[in-house]
């Protein structure tokens, strides 16, 4: 589940950035506002100033700029109102990320291993890769044993969002194993591969798997920033996963 406070903070930033762009664009547009009058089945356009108005029907470029200005001014009102509501909500909203929740727990209790506070993963049978068990060295917060620190980071993040997955499961009909298999509500699956060898990606492409459709491909630079993992999960996996 997404952290509401984090979503509100992100929305606040996006609103503020959009408001700044609107203000900048408004400075480049002509003065006055656009008015329109209907006379004898025709529409006439006017530029309304502080004390007078002038006809601009025969100047479509000026009409366009003033129409754009009118639109931006209405958009600005909405964004300013939304920002006020977001700030008001943020003032009383609490984060329910793992770290935020742990801060509410007494110090001596929260010093326990982080795995203690996660729901333990329920194991079930599937065609799992059994080769080189000696390479299974890292344990996710939910208790899944994986082969690398990067895979642990991915597993931890999936578990933080409450998403179940199969680790190192054989791709049905093929002779290779996916790092993470996520099941979707419509019965389809999403495969998440954290690559060490690029030729694995070519194997997927040859068999109809496509990035951001049913396949996620990440590399080491993606893992360094947890926000990248969050964006992948929130925008690509959460809307589809069980």
N, C-alpha and C positions, 0 to 999 in steps of 0.2 A: 504494500500500500504506500502511496506517495505521502510524504511529510507535508501536511497542509501549510505549515509555517514557511517551509522552504519554497513551496509553490507560490505563496503570497509574496515572498521576498523577490522571487524571480519576476513575477508579474509586476511588482512595483518598479523594478528596474526597467522592464520593457516599456511600461507606461511613461516613465520619466524620460527615457530615450526618445520615445515617439513624440512626447510633448516638446522636447527641445528641437526636434526636426520640424515640427509644425511652426513653432515660433520663428525659426530661421527662414522657412519658406514664406511665411506671411510678410516678412520684411521686404521680400523681393517682388511682392505683388502690388498692383496699383492701389491708390487710395480710394476711399468710398466703398459703397456696397452696391450690389446688383439688384435692380428692381425690374419687374415685368408687368406690363399692362396689356389687357386684351381689348382690342377695338376693331369692330367690323370684321370679325373672324380672323384677325391677324394679331400676332403677339409682337409687342414693341419692348425693347430693352433700354434701360436707363442706368446711368451711373449716378448714384445719389451721394452728394457731398454733404458738408455740414449745413449749408444754407440753400443749396440749389441742386437741381439734377439736370443732366443733359442726355439727349438721345444717343445711343451707341449701337443701334440695330445694324447699321451698315459697317460696323467694325467688329467682325466676329472674333478676332484675336483678343480684343479687350473684353468682349463678352465672356470668352472662355476663361480668361485670367480672373475675372471677377466671380465667375461661377465657381472656379476652383477655390477662391478666397472664401466664398460663402460656405462651401463644403468644409474647408479646414477649420473655420470658426466653430461650426457645429461639432466637428470631431473634437476640437479642443475642449469644449464644454463637457462632453462625455468623459474624456480622459481625466480632466481635472476632478470631476465628481467621483469617478472610479478611484482615483488616487486617494481622495479624502476617505472613502470607504475602506480602502485597503489599509491605510495607515491606522484607522480606527480599529479594524479587526486585528491587525498585527499587535496592537498594544495589549490585547487580552489573549492572543493565541499562543499556545505553547507547542514547542516542537516535540514530536514523538519519535525522533530518531533514537537509535540505541544509546548513543552517548548522552543525549538529553535525559532519557529515562533513568539511566544509571546514576546521573547526578542527584536524583531524588531519593536514591537508596543510601542507607548509612554506609560510611566509608569502609568499614571492616567487612561488610557484605559485598560491596561492589569490587573489592580487591580480589574476589574469586576469579578464576579464568573466565574469559568472555563466553566461552562455549556453554557455561552453566546457565546463561541467561537466554540462550536460543532454544527454540523448539528442536528437539533432536530429530534428525531425519529418519523417516521410516524406510527401512530397506525392503525391497521387493525383488523378485526374480526377473532378470532379463539377460540377454546375451552380452555379457560384460567381458571386456578385455582382461585376460588373466596372465598375459605375458609380462615378464619382468616385474614381479611384485616388489622386488627390492627397490624399485624406483618410486614407490608410493611412500613419500616422506613427509608430506604436509597435510595437516588436518584443518578443514574449514570449521567455522564456528558451529555449524550444525552436525559436525562429526564425520563428514565425508573425507576419505583419505585420497589425496590427489598427488600428481607427479611434479608439480612446480609451484613456486610462490605465486606466479601469475595466475595459474589456475585456481589457487586458493583465494586470491583476490576476487576473481569472477564468482566462484562459489559463494564466498561470504556475501557479496553484493546481491546475488540472486536470493539467498536465504534471508537477507535483511528485508527484502521486499515480499517475503513470504511465498516465493515461487519455487515449486518443486521441479526437480530435474533428474535426469539419469546421467551419470558420469561414465564416460568411456564405454558407451553402448554401441554395439554394432549397428551400422546403418542397414536397415532391412533391404535385402537383395544385393548387398555389396560386401566387399571383403575388407572394409576399413571401419574404424571405430571413431565416433564423434566425441569430442571433448565433453560437450554438454548437449543434451537433447531435452528440449522444452516442449511440452504437449499443449496444444491449443484447443480452445472450446469447440472449434468446428471439426476436430479430429485430425487436423494436420499437425505437423511438427516444425519446430524451428531448431536448426543446428547451429551451435556456437562453437567455432573453431578458433583457438588461439594458436597461431602458427609458429612453428619452428622451421618447417620446410615448406617452401612456396609450391612445390609440385603437388602437395595435397590439395591445394586450392584448385589446381587444374583438373584433378580427379573429380572434384565436386562439379565443376562447370561442365565437364563432359557428360555428366549424368543428370543434367537439368537443374542443378541447384544454383540459385541466383542471390547475390548479395542484396540484403534488405527486402527480399521477398520471403525466402525460407532459409536463409543462411546469413550468419553474422561472422565476419572475419575480423579479428583484432590482432595487433602486434604489440611489441613491448612498449612502444611510445604511447599507446592507448591506455595501458594499464597504469602508467605513472600518475595520471590525473583521475582520481575517483569520480570527478564530475562527468567525465566522458562515459564511464560505465553507467552512471545514473541516467544520462541522457539516452543511451542505447536502450536501457531497460524501460524507461518511462515512455519513450516515444515509439518504440518498436515492439517490445515484448508485452508490456502490461495491457495494452488494448486487446490483445489476442489470447493471452495465456489463460489457462484454467485457474 
